[in-house]
């Protein structure tokens, strides 16, 4: 426990120091001044802070899933040699510069995901539930889908989208909070300059929640788009019939209610999404829509 706390503290201090140094080098001044907001400094501040978290998370993504989801690498395991060979074959077909790590995690859910900071530092992981439920062709379709995510650079793209959305959420939350606080101030308060205060920061926090919720729609839209692209890539790598068969297997599992609720932080990277995650906030399109899109290419 102590080691984890110290690691967390050291990591956060390193982030704060790094961002502070970068902002000093860029000459970023405090965005909140006695005269109000310095919009240029505010935008730079939001872009830096909004992007830092998503890219640090991306850099640590492989370590996170190994640590918190119990993903075990299986490249050296004879039991999973077919799985590893299939991933490597698909990776070569997708012209990846380096073979992804291949991992397995214990879970009854039928699922898989890809993660990693780049095409050269990636991981494909599958659940034991998927391996025990799907046929070899269906497994290959799923693996082709995940390799396509890596080939398309989806992890980096989503980190960029998340970073930009974070920046705009922070920016507009502070602008809106300043406008409200300024409107509520008396003439005497305006003459004395704006100093912020707890009410400003609380208002900013409330607006961040509101704008953050709106930003979720944008992130979900891009996520659904990348799923269709990965399905198309999987059809190219493994064949449309295998990808369609895999999606139909997932559809059957959902209809039978055999999925756990997705409560962990990596749920947005998984191939499936629960029935409760639908509509505009869904990170994945409906399975029937994905199947129909693939059938139109036959």
N, C-alpha and C positions, 0 to 999 in steps of 0.2 A: 504494500500500500504506500509506504513512504517513498519508495523509488518511483512509483507512478506519479505521485504528487510532485516530486522534484522534477521529473521529466516534463510534466505539464507546465510547471512554473518556468523552467528553463526555456521551453519552446515558446511560450508566450512572451517572455522577456526578449528573446531573440527576435521575434516578429516585431515587437514594439520598437526595439532599437534599430532594426533594419529599416523599417518604414520611416522612423524619425530621421535617420541619416539620409535616406533617399529624398525626403521632403526638404531637408536642409540644403542638399546639393542642388535641388531644383529651384531653390529660393522661394519655397512656398511660405507665405506669411499666414498668421492666424486669420481664419476666415471671418471670425466674429470680432468686430471692432466697435469702438464707441459710437461710430457713425452708422453702424448697421452691418450688413453683410458685404464682404468682398467676394463677389461672385466668381471671379477667376480663381482665387485661392480655394473657394469652396468646391468648385468643380474638380480641381486637381486633387484636393483632399479626398473627395468622394470616390474618384476614379482609383486612387491608390488603395484606400482602405476597402473599397468595394471589391477590388480584384484580389487582394492579398489572401483573404480567407478561402476563396474558391480554388485558387491555384496551389495554395499550401495543401488543401484537402486532396487535390488531384495528385500532387507529388507523393502524398502519403497513402494514396488509395490502396495500393497493393499490400502495404504493411497493415492497414486498417482491417481489410477483409481477412487476412491471415490471422490477425490477433483476435478480432471480435466476432468473426463468423466461424472460426475454427477451420479455415481452408487449409488443407494439407497438400503440398506439392507431391505429384505422383510420377514425375518423369522417370524415376528409378524403380518404380514399382511394377513387377511383372503382371500383377493383377489388372493394371490399367494400361497396359502397353497398347492395346487397340485404340483406346481413347486418345492417348498421347500421339500415336501415329496419325490418327485422323485429323487432329488439330494441326499437326505439323504439315501434313499434306495440303490441307486447306490454306494454311498460312503461306506455303510456297506458291500455291495457285493465285493467291491474292498479292503476291510479290512483296510480302512484308520483309523489312530489312533484317529482322531477327525473330526467331521463333518465340512465341508467347510462352510464359510459364503456364503449366496446366495443373489445376488443383481440383480437389473434391472436398465437399463438406457434408457432414451428416445432417440430413433433414428429410422428412417425409414429403415435402413439397416438391412438385415437378418444376424445376427451375434451373436457370443458368444465367450467368452474367459475365461481361468483360469489363476490365478496368485497367488503369495504368496511365502514366504521364505522357506516353508517346507510343508510336508504332514499334519502337525498339525496346520499350519497357512496359510490357503489357502482361495481362493475366487473363486466362479463360478458366472459369470455375463452374462446376456443375454439381448439383445435389445428388446424393445417393438415391433420393426418390425418383429423380429423372432417369438415372441409369437403370433402376429396377422396374420402371414403368414403360419406357419407350423401347421400340425396336431399334436395331442398328441404323436403319435408314432414317428413322425419325431423329435419333440422336445426332446423326450427321447433319441433318437439316438445321437443328438447333445450334450446333457448333459452327456451321457455316454462317449463321446469322450473327453469332458473337464475333467471329473473325472479321466479318464485314464491318461491324462497329469499329473495330481496331483499324481496318484498312481505310475507312472513311474519316478517321480522326475524330470520331464522335465525342470521345471523352474530353478532348481539348476544346472542341466546339462548344460543348455544354458548359465547360468551365468559363469560356469567354462570355457566353450568353448570361450565365449566372453573375459574372463579375460586372457586366454592363448594367444588368437589371439592378444589382445591389447599389451601384453608383448612382443611378437615377432615383432609386428609392431614397437613399440618403440625401441627395441633393434637394429633391422636391419636398421631402419631409421638413428639412431645415428652412427652406424658403417659405413654405406654408406656415410653419410655426412662427417664424419671424413676422410674417404679415399679420397673423392674428395677435401676437403679442404687441406689435406696434400699433395696431388699431385700438387696442384696449388701454394703451398708455395715455396719460393726461398730457396736456401741453407742457407742463413743467417737467414731466418725466422725459419728454422728447428733447427738451433743451439740455437736460443733463447727460444725454447720450444713452446708448443702449448697452447694458452690461450683462444681458442674458439672465441668469438666475434659474432657480429650480423650476419655476413655472414654464420657462422656455424649453428646458430639457425634457420635462414631462410631456409637453405638447409635441415636441419632436418625436419622442418615443411612440406616442399614440399615432402620429401620422406615419411613422415607419411601419407600424403594424398594418395600417390601412393600405398604404402604397405597396407594401410587401405582399399583401394578399392579391392585389391587382397584378403585381409582377408574376405571380404564380401562373396566371393564364398565359403569359408570354412564354415562360419556361416550358409549360406543358405543351404548347403548340409546337415549339421546336423539337421537343422530345418525341412527340407523335410523328413528326416529319421524318426524324432520323430512324424511327422504327420501320417505316415504309421503305426507306432507302436500304436498310439492313436486310429486310426481307427480299428486296430485289437483288441485292448482292449475294444473298444466300442461294437464291434461285440460279444465279449465274455460276456459283462455285459448286453447288451440290445437285442442282436440278430442281425445277419447280415442284415436281411431285413429292420430293422428300420434305421440302419446306412446308408444303400444304398439308402433308400427312402429320408433321409435327404440330402444326397449329390446330389441326382437327383433334389430335390427341389431347392437347391442352384444353380445347373447347369442351371435350367430353369430361375431363377432370373437373372443370369449373361447374358444369351442369350437375355433376354429382356432389358438389360441395366438398371436395377433397383438399382444398387449399387452406393453409393457415393465413391469418391476417398478417399483412406485411407491416411490421412495426419497426424494423431496423433501418438504419440510415442508408443502406445500399439498395433499398427497394426500387428506386428510380432507375437502376441499371439492369433490373431483371427483365427476362423475356416476357413474363406474364404479369398481369395486374388483376387485383381482386374485383369482384362484382361491385363492391362498394365504391370503387374508384372509376367513375364514368364521366362522360361529358367533357366539358371544356377544361376541367382540372385534371383530367386523366393524363398520365405520362405515356400511356400506351393506347393505341387505337383499339376498338373492339375487335376481337378475334375474327368475327365474321367479316368485318370490313377488310382485314388484312388478307383473309383467304380470297375474298372477291377480287381484291387488287391483283393478287398473284394469278388467279384464274384468267383475268383479262389479258395476261401476257402469254398465255398458252397458244 
